[in-house]
Amino acid sequence: MASSRTETRSPVAFALQEVTTCWDQAYEALARGDIGRAEALVDIAGEHLVVAGDGTNDTPAEATLRQQAQGAFGRLQHGMKAGLEGLQAEMVRVRQGAKVLRGYGHAAGAVTNRLTKHG
């Protein structure tokens, strides 16, 4: 067990743990609507990804940590997609509301014009 403990203390292992933490916290920030915090955490994770490398020389412990990081990324990606879909749906509702209001404004303007012309 001592060797696996050493493996988890490597710079790559540390970086992967930090990446996982950043992505998990970014997901939580998105869930709270704190986009700025999520963005900052994703940036920090990006810095750690440089150290984490591509995984070609991972030890078994690092490979496990990399899988955990990939899971965290999957959750974050899902949260981002869900947020974008929600935003798109909201934009559709806003556009529909704007169309209704435009139509209401034109109808109100026509009534006002008739009143001022006859009055």
Protein Blocks (a to p, Z undefined) as FASTA:
>chain_A
ZZmmmmmmpmklmmmmmmmmmmmmmmmmmmnopaklmmmmmmmmmmmmmmnonolmccfk
lmmmmmmmmmmmmmmmmmmmmmmmmmmmmmmmmmmmmmmmmmmmmmmmmmmmmmmmmZZ
